[in-house]
Amino acid sequence: MSKRETHQFWKFTEQLMEEESFRLIDVGPDRKRIWLQGDVNGQPWVVRMARVEYERLERLEEDRREAEKSFHGWKRRLALRKAKFANVYITSYPPADMEAPMESGEHEAYSFLFADDNGRGIADPPSAVSTYLKTNEWIWGELEEELDPEEHEQRASFYRRQAENKQRELEQQDMSFFSSGKPIVTYTVLALLAAIFLVLERAGSSMNINTLIELGAKYNPGIVEGEWWRLVTAMFLHIGFLHLFMNSLALFFIGGITERIYGTGRFIIIYFAAGVFASTVSFAMNEQVSAGASGAIFGCFGALLYLGLAHQRLFFRTLGMNVLVILGINLAFGFTVQAVDNGAHIGGLIGGFIASVFVHLPGHRWQFVRIGAFVMFILAFATFFVIGMYRWS
């Protein structure tokens, strides 16, 4: 495999990252197929660089079709609805039976072939990519000079290291978003949940309705009579060990990452605001005695969804699809299992989202919308509370 083309492959990759702020999203195990994503003048792009050698056109066309399918997968995964695709092949020579330049398979995807075609007009000039992507033409320019194989290899290694270093720098920037705090409150709440569960068991049983009511479960007649503290205490009680275990597991992962993103102070507000809001929605919509931290945990989901709204690219690069899948499974479970207090779950999700808008992410300036979020939270809370008082009085 020609070292000149490998030099060209890594040079184009590094220049896209350094000069146009593209980032690696996937690197093949042999480092001969690389996917990058970036924006050029506000237009999102996915670029695939392929250092390949195909003897027959059929193999090249098959690879192109597979690449376009993969492009649509990246669009979904990264939420790039209007993205376009540039598929760049770098090869020593075109396939032997290739008689014309490559054609686009779709209106939003185009393939380019860089090769030595001996003047047959089959290969694309590198500058063609700059015209299509509207990037700086010099990025895609021909290699400046003729070098011997060893020099090509040295420069290829240099550009590869530069690209890898740039990617590590970008990944460190992403990870800095997850280091605003340590999960101190998350672990403290987990310990409290376990301790209170033991108190429940010693007082009678966590499965006993009377014990639950006595120790602070959400009990509508009690709230109507002025026991408003139940809106808070209910989020610390659990009905049975399995309930405690599942909520503790969810809190450990979802709460932990939320506290790392927002910091401890903001997390306290989000967690308790979501928990109280969830209890209030449950009070308005559900007459059954209920308890559990799930409303507050769904509030953490709401906080992560707000991260997705404020930093969409970061969200889908890191947590996005996992969060959405887990949230979808939990909501579906709530709608299909009768014993689940789905009103509290949805209430917690909404309450956590609104609370996140109010506290905002670390480093963001105060904005008028945050005042609106605070007012919205108070009005929504009051509305559901009044509905509950009216229904159960």
C-alpha positions in Angstrom: 0.0 0.0 0.0 1.5 3.3 -1.1 3.0 5.4 1.7 2.2 8.5 -0.3 -1.5 7.9 -0.2 -1.3 7.1 3.6 0.4 10.4 4.0 -2.4 12.1 2.1 -5.0 10.2 4.1 -3.7 11.4 7.5 -2.9 14.9 6.3 -6.5 15.5 5.2 -7.8 14.1 8.4 -5.6 16.2 10.6 -6.3 19.4 8.6 -10.0 18.9 8.9 -9.7 18.6 12.6 -7.3 21.4 13.2 -8.6 24.0 10.7 -12.3 23.2 10.4 -12.9 21.9 14.0 -14.0 18.4 12.9 -13.7 15.6 15.4 -13.3 11.8 15.1 -16.4 9.9 15.8 -15.1 6.4 14.8 -11.8 4.9 13.8 -11.7 1.5 12.2 -9.5 -1.2 13.9 -7.0 -1.0 11.0 -7.0 2.8 11.0 -7.9 2.8 7.3 -11.5 4.0 7.7 -12.2 7.1 9.7 -15.4 9.0 10.4 -15.4 12.6 11.3 -18.2 15.1 12.1 -18.1 18.9 12.0 -19.9 22.0 10.9 -19.0 24.2 8.0 -20.7 27.6 7.9 -23.5 26.2 10.0 -24.0 23.1 7.9 -23.4 19.8 9.7 -21.2 17.3 7.9 -20.2 13.7 8.3 -17.0 12.9 6.4 -15.6 9.4 5.9 -12.0 8.9 5.0 -11.2 5.5 3.5 -7.7 4.4 2.7 -8.5 1.4 0.5 -7.4 -0.6 -2.6 -10.1 -2.2 -4.7 -9.3 -4.0 -7.9 -12.9 -4.2 -9.1 -15.5 -1.4 -9.3 -18.1 -3.8 -7.8 -16.3 -3.9 -4.5 -15.9 -0.1 -4.5 -19.6 0.4 -5.2 -20.6 -2.1 -2.5 -18.4 -0.2 0.0 -20.0 3.1 -1.0 -23.5 1.8 -0.4 -22.6 0.4 3.0 -21.0 3.7 3.9 -24.2 5.6 3.0 -26.2 3.2 5.2 -23.7 3.9 8.1 -24.1 7.6 7.5 -27.8 7.4 8.2 -27.0 5.6 11.4 -24.6 8.4 12.5 -27.3 10.9 11.7 -29.7 9.2 14.0 -27.2 8.6 16.7 -25.9 12.2 16.8 -29.3 13.8 16.0 -28.0 15.4 12.8 -31.2 15.7 10.9 -29.8 18.0 8.2 -26.3 16.6 7.9 -24.7 15.9 4.5 -22.1 13.3 3.8 -18.7 13.3 2.0 -17.2 9.8 1.4 -13.6 10.2 0.4 -11.6 7.3 -1.0 -7.8 7.5 -1.2 -6.3 4.8 -3.2 -3.2 4.2 -5.4 -5.1 3.4 -8.6 -8.8 3.3 -9.5 -10.3 -0.2 -10.0 -9.2 -1.7 -13.3 -12.8 -1.8 -14.7 -13.7 1.7 -13.6 -14.5 3.9 -16.7 -16.1 7.0 -15.2 -15.9 9.2 -12.1 -18.0 8.0 -9.0 -21.6 9.2 -8.8 -23.5 10.2 -5.8 -26.0 7.7 -4.5 -28.2 10.3 -2.8 -28.7 14.0 -3.0 -27.1 14.5 0.5 -24.2 12.1 0.0 -21.3 12.3 -2.4 -18.3 10.1 -2.9 -14.8 11.2 -4.1 -12.0 9.0 -5.4 -8.4 10.3 -5.1 -6.1 8.2 -7.1 -3.4 8.2 -9.9 -5.6 7.5 -13.0 -2.8 8.3 -15.5 -4.9 11.2 -16.9 -8.0 9.1 -17.7 -10.3 11.6 -16.0 -11.7 9.0 -13.6 -10.3 10.3 -10.3 -11.5 13.5 -8.6 -9.1 16.4 -7.9 -8.7 16.9 -4.2 -10.0 20.5 -4.6 -13.4 19.0 -5.6 -14.0 18.2 -1.9 -13.4 21.8 -0.8 -15.9 23.0 -3.4 -18.5 20.5 -2.1 -17.9 21.0 1.6 -17.1 24.7 1.2 -13.9 24.2 3.3 -10.6 25.9 2.7 -9.3 24.6 -0.6 -5.7 24.3 0.6 -6.8 21.6 3.1 -7.5 19.3 0.2 -4.6 20.4 -2.0 -2.1 18.0 -3.6 0.9 17.1 -1.5 3.4 19.9 -1.8 6.4 18.0 -3.1 7.6 14.6 -4.2 9.1 12.7 -1.2 10.8 9.4 -0.9 8.7 6.6 0.8 10.5 7.0 4.2 9.6 10.7 4.3 6.0 10.0 3.3 5.8 7.5 6.2 7.3 10.0 8.7 4.8 12.7 7.7 1.9 10.2 7.8 2.9 9.3 11.4 3.2 13.0 12.3 -0.3 13.8 11.0 -1.7 10.7 12.7 -0.3 11.7 16.0 -1.5 15.3 15.6 -5.0 14.0 14.9 -5.0 11.6 17.9 -3.7 14.4 20.2 -6.4 16.7 18.9 -9.1 14.1 19.6 -7.8 13.5 23.1 -8.0 17.3 23.7 -11.6 17.3 22.5 -12.6 14.3 24.6 -11.0 16.0 27.7 -13.2 19.1 27.0 -16.2 16.8 26.9 -15.3 15.1 30.1 -14.9 18.5 31.9 -18.7 18.8 31.6 -18.9 15.8 33.9 -16.6 17.1 36.7 -18.5 20.0 38.2 -19.0 18.0 41.4 -18.6 14.7 43.2 -21.7 12.6 44.0 -21.7 13.4 47.7 -25.4 14.0 48.0 -26.2 11.0 45.8 -24.3 8.7 48.2 -25.7 10.4 51.3 -29.3 9.9 50.0 -28.5 6.3 49.2 -27.4 5.8 52.8 -30.5 7.5 54.1 -32.8 5.4 52.0 -31.2 2.2 53.3 -31.3 3.4 56.9 -34.9 4.5 56.7 -35.8 1.2 55.1 -34.4 -0.6 58.1 -36.5 1.7 60.4 -39.6 0.8 58.4 -38.9 -2.9 58.7 -38.3 -2.6 62.5 -41.4 -0.5 62.9 -43.6 -3.2 61.3 -43.0 -3.8 57.6 -42.2 -1.8 54.6 -45.1 -3.7 52.9 -47.6 -2.7 55.7 -49.8 0.2 54.6 -50.4 1.4 58.2 -46.6 1.5 58.9 -46.0 3.4 55.7 -48.7 6.0 56.5 -47.4 6.4 60.0 -43.8 7.0 58.9 -44.7 9.6 56.1 -45.9 7.9 52.9 -48.0 10.0 50.5 -51.5 9.7 52.0 -54.0 12.0 50.5 -56.4 12.3 53.5 -53.4 13.3 55.6 -52.2 15.9 53.1 -55.7 17.4 52.9 -55.7 17.7 56.7 -52.5 19.7 56.7 -49.7 17.0 56.7 -48.0 18.7 53.8 -44.6 17.3 54.9 -45.7 14.0 53.4 -44.8 15.5 50.0 -41.2 15.4 51.1 -41.0 12.3 53.4 -42.6 10.1 50.8 -39.5 10.2 48.6 -37.5 8.5 51.4 -39.7 5.5 51.9 -39.9 2.3 49.8 -42.4 -0.5 49.6 -40.4 -3.7 49.8 -36.7 -4.5 49.3 -37.0 -4.9 45.5 -38.5 -1.3 45.3 -35.6 0.0 47.3 -33.0 -1.9 45.4 -34.2 -0.8 41.9 -34.5 2.8 42.9 -31.1 2.8 44.7 -29.5 1.3 41.6 -31.1 3.9 39.4 -30.1 6.7 41.8 -26.5 5.5 41.9 -26.0 5.8 38.2 -28.5 8.5 37.1 -28.2 10.6 40.2 -24.4 10.3 40.3 -23.9 11.5 36.8 -26.4 14.3 37.2 -24.6 15.6 40.3 -21.3 15.4 38.5 -22.7 17.5 35.7 -24.6 20.1 37.7 -22.6 20.2 40.9 -23.7 19.4 44.4 -25.6 22.6 45.1 -27.7 22.5 41.9 -28.3 18.8 42.3 -29.8 19.3 45.7 -32.3 21.8 44.2 -33.1 19.6 41.2 -33.5 16.4 43.2 -35.7 17.7 46.0 -37.7 20.0 43.7 -38.4 17.1 41.4 -39.3 14.8 44.3 -41.8 17.3 45.8 -43.3 18.1 42.4 -43.7 14.3 41.8 -45.4 13.8 45.1 -47.7 16.8 44.3 -48.7 15.4 40.9 -49.3 12.0 42.5 -51.5 13.7 45.2 -53.6 15.3 42.4 -53.9 12.2 40.2 -53.6 9.1 42.3 -55.6 8.3 45.4 -53.5 5.3 46.4 -50.9 5.4 49.2 -47.5 5.7 47.5 -43.8 6.2 48.4 -40.4 6.0 46.7 -37.6 8.0 45.3 -38.5 7.3 41.7 -40.1 10.8 41.2 -36.8 12.4 42.2 -34.9 10.0 40.1 -37.0 10.8 37.1 -36.2 14.5 37.9 -32.5 13.5 37.2 -33.7 12.2 33.8 -35.3 15.6 33.3 -32.0 17.3 34.2 -30.2 15.2 31.6 -32.8 16.0 29.0 -32.2 19.7 29.7 -28.5 19.1 29.1 -29.6 17.6 25.7 -31.5 20.8 24.9 -28.7 23.1 26.0 -25.8 21.1 24.5 -27.3 18.8 21.9 -24.1 17.6 20.3 -22.4 16.9 23.6 -25.4 15.1 24.8 -25.7 12.7 21.9 -21.9 12.2 21.7 -21.9 11.0 25.3 -25.1 10.0 27.0 -27.9 10.7 24.6 -29.2 7.4 23.2 -28.5 5.5 26.5 -30.5 8.1 28.5 -33.4 8.1 26.0 -33.6 4.3 25.8 -33.6 3.8 29.6 -36.1 6.6 30.0 -38.4 5.1 27.3 -38.2 1.7 29.0 -39.1 3.2 32.4 -42.0 5.2 31.0 -43.4 2.2 29.1 -43.1 0.1 32.2 -45.1 2.7 34.1 -47.9 2.8 31.5 -48.2 -1.0 31.3 -47.9 -2.0 35.0 -50.9 -0.9 37.0 -49.2 -0.7 40.4 -46.7 1.9 39.2 -47.4 5.5 40.1 -46.7 6.9 36.6 -48.1 10.3 37.5 -45.3 10.7 40.0 -42.8 9.5 37.4 -43.9 12.0 34.8 -44.3 14.7 37.4 -40.7 14.1 38.5 -39.5 14.2 34.9 -41.2 17.6 34.3 -40.3 19.0 37.7 -36.6 18.0 37.2 -36.5 19.6 33.8 -38.0 22.9 34.9 -35.7 23.0 38.0 -32.7 22.4 35.7 -33.8 25.3 33.5 -33.9 27.4 36.7 -30.5 26.4 38.2 -29.0 26.0 34.7 -25.6 24.4 34.0 -22.4 25.5 35.7 -20.7 28.4 34.0 -23.8 29.7 32.3 -24.9 33.2 32.9 -28.2 34.2 34.5 -30.9 34.5 31.8 -34.4 35.8 31.9 -35.8 32.3 31.0 -34.6 31.0 34.4 -36.9 33.4 36.1 -39.7 32.2 33.9 -38.8 28.6 34.8 -39.1 29.4 38.5 -42.5 31.1 38.0 -43.6 28.1 35.9 -42.6 25.7 38.6 -44.4 27.5 41.4 -47.6 27.9 39.3 -47.5 24.2 38.2 -46.9 23.1 41.8 -49.7 25.2 43.1 -52.1 24.0 40.3 -51.6 20.3 41.1 -51.8 21.0 44.8 -55.1 22.8 44.5 -56.4 20.0 42.2 -55.5 17.4 44.9 -57.1 19.5 47.7 -60.2 19.9 45.6 -60.5 16.2 44.6 -59.9 14.6 48.0 -61.5 17.2 50.4 
